[in-house]
Amino acid sequence: MAGAPIIEIREPGRRVRRVVVDRAIEVGRECDGEVLSDEGVSRRHLRLVPSPVALSVVDLGSRNGTLLNGVPITGRAVLELGAVVRLGSTEIIMIGRADRVEPAVARRTLRAGEAAALVIPPPPAAPEVARPPSPVSRFWAQVLGTAPRRGEPLFPAYTEMRRRLPMSVWHGIRIASVLAYLALCVALFIRPAGGLFVFFKVIVPLLPILFFTAPGLWRNICPLAASNQAPRVLGFTRAFTPPDWLRRYGVVISIVLFFGITSARIALFNTSGPATGVLLSLTILNAFVAGIAFIPRYLPRSGLQRKGSYTSFSRFMLRANFRQWFAGSLTKCISSAKTIPSIWITSANVAGRKRRI
């Protein structure tokens, strides 16, 4: 039988803390359980109720409500592994269960002769002292802004990262990226030659450079990601579970669409502005509708961000990211190559794994 559930509480202005929920506890500003200082949290906001098979959350009639994976809850809801509960500006994440320790088996008492024959192992060797970073490493850490400040963890959670730009600026940048995308779609209809030049001669060659040099920046300014996350941020997503047929045949659909668009580029998209405009319009419409219909997720699993360990450059880019945007998912993001613009979608059954169509 699994042990007690473990939650992680991320409250702005305080250190991340983990709590073993071995009994029903309340969370709020004035309660007998976990006390928060978040002004957006009610005095008795919610109750966490563990059981041998699940962990449930019950909203206690809070003033601002409780969100589970971005969806408001009423009454009782079950927390799956990785579920995010948001109350005010605080997040509670279900991260797993404690391992149950089996009682040690009693061993028989050794006689004096047997005890003398025992071989006592030597003590372990002293651990190696880590060498301090070189002056060059310290210099680049200062230049890129990856050197942690006093009291700051080496790999902070996204809620603990220092902001380089205010959230309102990131909001404006995302709105501008969506408007620029829509302007390109309109230009492909009213000025086909100019729209095709901008898309195939400027955007398509430059985007791969941005992907490889600043992936974290691209995740924050991608117009398809912005349109896909808009329903979640504005609070009108339906958050349905993707159907089984989409999870089962997603690879087949990806392959068919990939070869279909590839074969049609030279014959159609290279010379027809309206056809390219229709393709791009359907792409952003698909991203927006998917954000309304399905549960948005984002789990960074690229080579720079695997298992929460970041390189210096990726940590530098992630520090500039809009934190609340990362609570959702980059489900759609336009890509490009010299041969064909392609679309990246996140597979519905493997969160964060990108497949090309």
C-alpha atoms as one frame of an Amber mdcrd trajectory, in Angstrom:
protein
   0.000   0.000   0.000   1.296   3.467  -0.894   2.338   5.902   1.800   0.887
   9.289   2.679   0.601  11.882  -0.125   3.227  14.608  -0.371   2.364  18.127
  -1.512   4.571  21.077  -2.388   3.353  24.572  -1.419   4.680  27.458  -3.510
   3.731  30.779  -1.931   5.072  34.103  -3.261   7.659  35.631  -0.962   8.290
  32.396   0.966  10.432  29.328   0.423   8.926  26.284  -1.247   7.924  23.745
   1.403   6.800  20.134   1.264   4.177  18.655   3.542   3.260  14.988   4.118
  -0.541  14.824   4.256  -1.055  11.978   6.711  -4.341  13.415   7.971  -6.990
  15.883   6.827  -5.574  19.413   6.960  -7.006  22.824   6.224  -5.233  25.535
   4.247  -5.945  29.227   4.722  -4.890  32.463   6.392  -6.427  31.575   9.764
  -6.821  27.826  10.228  -5.474  24.900  12.226  -3.481  23.441   9.310  -1.188
  25.139   6.816  -1.307  28.900   7.365  -0.635  31.119   4.348   0.056  34.851
   4.206  -1.383  35.247   0.697  -4.044  37.992   0.770  -5.959  36.270  -2.019
  -6.566  33.232   0.221  -9.586  32.990   2.505  -9.257  32.342   6.228 -10.443
  28.754   5.791  -9.905  28.244   2.064  -9.752  24.488   1.413  -9.254  21.098
   3.036  -6.937  18.309   1.864  -8.275  14.836   2.660  -5.912  11.841   2.162
  -6.933   8.238   1.679  -5.017   5.016   0.928  -5.683   5.422  -2.800  -6.131
   9.151  -3.480  -5.790  12.711  -2.201  -8.888  14.907  -2.396  -9.312  18.667
  -2.162 -12.492  20.315  -0.884 -13.198  24.030  -1.347 -14.646  25.457   1.878
 -16.645  28.220   0.226 -13.641  30.467  -0.356 -14.050  34.039  -1.540 -11.856
  33.801  -4.674 -12.417  30.106  -5.396  -9.969  27.286  -6.091  -8.540  26.180
  -9.463  -7.449  22.623 -10.257  -5.220  22.576 -13.359  -6.731  25.932 -14.341
 -10.369  24.826 -13.901 -12.561  26.021 -10.988 -13.679  23.247  -8.647 -16.906
  22.900  -6.728 -17.192  20.462  -3.864 -14.622  17.654  -3.817 -12.010  16.855
  -6.476  -9.294  14.173  -6.653  -5.658  15.229  -7.096  -3.657  13.108  -9.518
   0.132  13.020  -9.564   1.370  16.404 -10.808  -1.982  18.162 -10.309  -1.712
  21.907  -9.555  -4.149  23.547  -7.128  -4.172  27.341  -7.252  -5.620  29.499
  -4.471  -4.935  33.205  -4.716  -1.305  33.512  -5.867  -0.278  30.286  -4.123
   0.113  26.880  -5.773  -0.160  23.436  -4.178   1.283  20.596  -6.260   0.751
  16.880  -5.679   4.274  15.484  -6.147   3.935  11.861  -4.952   3.639   9.656
  -1.915   5.986   8.806   0.934   7.601   5.374   0.839   6.348   3.011   3.513
   9.187   1.616   5.612   8.714  -2.034   6.477   9.696  -2.996  10.027  13.115
  -4.569  10.281  13.171  -8.334  10.742  14.572  -9.366  14.105  17.942 -11.080
  13.844  19.095 -13.799  16.168  21.593 -12.987  18.857  25.179 -13.902  17.999
  27.303 -15.886  20.372  30.631 -14.564  21.579  32.636 -16.689  19.147  30.470
 -15.743  16.182  30.687 -12.051  17.037  34.497 -12.201  17.189  34.598 -13.776
  13.724  32.668 -10.920  12.129  34.639  -8.724   9.755  34.045  -5.053  10.391
  34.048  -3.114   7.107  36.350  -0.109   6.870  34.825   3.348   7.201  33.847
   5.035   3.956  36.323   7.344   2.326  36.017  11.040   2.908  33.960  12.775
   0.200  35.851  14.729  -2.391  35.780  18.466  -1.905  34.219  20.145  -4.908
  36.570  22.491  -6.673  35.457  26.123  -6.826  34.374  27.399 -10.257  37.029
  28.929 -12.432  37.248  32.704 -12.945  35.958  32.260 -16.510  32.867  30.395
 -15.253  32.182  33.055 -12.647  32.580  35.774 -15.275  30.053  34.173 -17.658
  27.671  33.506 -14.775  27.693  37.213 -13.975  27.283  38.191 -17.637  24.361
  35.818 -18.259  22.757  36.456 -14.878  22.821  32.787 -13.848  24.791  33.235
 -10.632  22.350  32.731  -7.735  22.012  35.527  -5.253  22.553  35.075  -1.540
  19.802  32.827  -0.155  18.514  31.870  -3.629  18.474  28.175  -4.667  20.692
  27.106  -7.557  17.735  25.772  -9.603  14.747  27.801  -8.431  11.180  26.940
  -9.305   9.516  29.244 -11.814   7.716  31.062  -8.998  11.106  31.844  -7.395
  12.873  33.147 -10.502  13.846  36.782 -10.702  11.837  38.817 -13.157  13.688
  40.779 -15.776  10.520  42.208 -17.307   7.176  42.991 -15.639   4.255  40.718
 -16.448   2.459  43.559 -18.201   5.348  43.832 -20.668   5.129  40.104 -21.486
   1.367  40.494 -21.939   2.002  43.305 -24.413   4.657  41.315 -26.290   2.320
  38.340 -26.685  -0.547  40.489 -27.861   1.797  42.150 -30.362   2.988  38.740
 -31.649  -0.606  37.594 -32.244  -1.471  40.866 -33.994   1.646  40.546 -36.191
   0.640  36.980 -37.079  -2.868  38.113 -38.031  -1.422  41.036 -40.015   0.705
  38.581 -41.991  -2.387  36.483 -42.738  -4.225  39.582 -43.994  -1.212  40.664
 -46.087  -1.146  37.269 -47.791  -4.677  37.982 -49.065  -4.443  41.679 -50.006
  -0.713  41.852 -50.909   0.234  38.259 -51.831   3.698  39.092 -53.200   4.743
  41.094 -50.152   3.249  38.579 -47.717   5.032  35.652 -49.388   8.332  37.573
 -49.335   8.034  38.352 -45.616   7.035  34.787 -44.718   9.408  32.719 -46.897
  12.344  35.136 -47.188  12.391  36.675 -43.705  10.420  34.652 -41.133  11.214
  31.122 -42.344  15.030  31.625 -42.453  15.216  33.526 -39.136  12.983  31.363
 -36.927  15.377  28.362 -36.709  18.067  30.715 -35.383  15.702  31.857 -32.649
  14.764  28.234 -31.798  18.365  27.193 -31.202  19.711  30.370 -29.590  16.791
  31.460 -27.411  14.220  28.658 -26.990  12.877  30.118 -23.752  12.275  33.502
 -25.415  10.470  31.879 -28.341   8.163  29.975 -25.980   7.056  33.311 -24.563
   6.521  35.231 -27.808   5.155  32.465 -30.046   1.754  33.703 -31.351   0.348
  30.169 -31.539   1.282  29.496 -27.910  -0.252  32.829 -26.916  -3.529  32.089
 -28.729  -3.610  28.546 -27.305  -3.085  29.771 -23.733  -5.466  32.740 -23.956
  -8.567  30.675 -22.982  -6.803  29.328 -19.887  -5.457  32.729 -18.816  -8.829
  34.428 -19.371 -10.665  31.615 -17.590 -13.026  30.251 -20.266 -11.323  26.978
 -21.212 -13.530  23.886 -21.033 -10.530  21.658 -20.128 -11.872  18.450 -21.657
  -9.729  15.305 -21.838  -8.586  14.585 -25.421 -10.499  11.680 -27.013  -8.929
   8.246 -27.337  -8.907   8.359 -31.143  -6.790  11.528 -31.098  -4.241   9.985
 -28.747  -4.244   6.736 -30.733  -4.033   8.086 -34.276  -2.202  11.340 -33.640
   1.017  10.023 -35.219  -0.802   8.898 -38.372  -2.510  12.273 -38.704   0.849
  14.016 -38.218   2.531  11.993 -40.974  -0.325  12.507 -43.446  -0.436  16.280
 -42.859   3.344  16.583 -43.018   3.675  14.919 -46.410   0.562  16.670 -47.671
   1.896  20.142 -46.864   5.382  19.225 -48.122   4.125  18.063 -51.491   1.867
  21.101 -51.870   4.419  23.797 -51.057   6.186  24.037 -54.416   2.978  23.675
 -56.388   0.763  25.889 -54.246   2.094  27.709 -51.190   5.268  29.177 -52.772
   3.261  31.061 -55.387  -0.201  31.521 -53.861  -0.525  34.072 -51.092  -4.190
  33.297 -50.346  -3.437  29.563 -49.996  -0.623  30.279 -47.536  -2.891  32.723
 -45.723  -5.583  30.075 -45.371  -3.010  27.598 -44.019  -1.709  30.055 -41.400
  -5.231  31.183 -40.459  -6.395  27.606 -39.917  -3.269  26.966 -37.831  -3.870
  29.777 -35.326  -7.608  29.005 -35.270  -6.779  25.378 -34.456  -4.476  26.503
 -31.615  -7.186  28.754 -30.151  -9.959  26.137 -30.392  -7.690  23.482 -28.834
  -7.014  25.859 -25.939 -10.759  26.237 -25.381 -11.549  22.529 -25.619  -8.704
  20.605 -24.006  -6.630  20.659 -20.817  -3.552  22.844 -21.381  -0.277  21.467
 -20.057   3.321  22.423 -20.297   6.154  20.194 -19.092   9.565  21.401 -20.287
  11.385  18.340 -21.559  13.858  19.716 -24.057  17.530  18.904 -23.937  18.257
  22.135 -22.072  15.574  21.513 -19.436  15.495  17.780 -18.755  14.629  16.758
 -15.182  14.689  20.331 -13.942  18.397  20.831 -14.569  19.210  23.750 -16.836
  22.331  24.860 -18.581  23.598  28.337 -17.885  22.134  29.712 -21.101  18.748
  28.082 -20.639  18.556  29.324 -17.024  19.376  32.794 -18.347  16.480  32.554
 -20.824  14.089  31.026 -18.311  14.678  33.869 -15.863  13.122  36.175 -18.470
  10.043  34.014 -18.845   6.548  34.932 -17.783   6.047  32.596 -14.840   2.303
  32.131 -14.861   2.415  31.373 -18.589   4.654  28.411 -17.806   1.942  26.964
 -15.574   0.124  26.128 -18.784   1.444  24.537 -21.926   2.993  25.323 -25.234
   0.668  23.052 -27.181   1.093  24.699 -30.519   3.987  26.592 -31.945   4.848
  27.303 -35.560   8.191  26.059 -36.761   9.973  26.599 -39.995  12.696  25.160
 -42.146  14.100  26.058 -45.537  11.914  23.474 -47.216   8.532  23.851 -45.523
   6.898  25.594 -42.601   5.759  22.963 -40.192   3.555  22.929 -37.130   4.555
  21.476 -33.793   1.786  20.029 -31.659   2.025  18.416 -28.273   0.814  14.845
 -28.202  -2.299  14.548 -26.072  -1.170  11.379 -24.342   2.455  12.384 -23.672
   2.546  15.881 -22.211   5.433  17.974 -23.484   6.624  15.576 -26.236   6.588
  17.376 -29.583   5.625  15.669 -32.815   5.761  17.308 -36.196   2.859  17.352
 -38.619
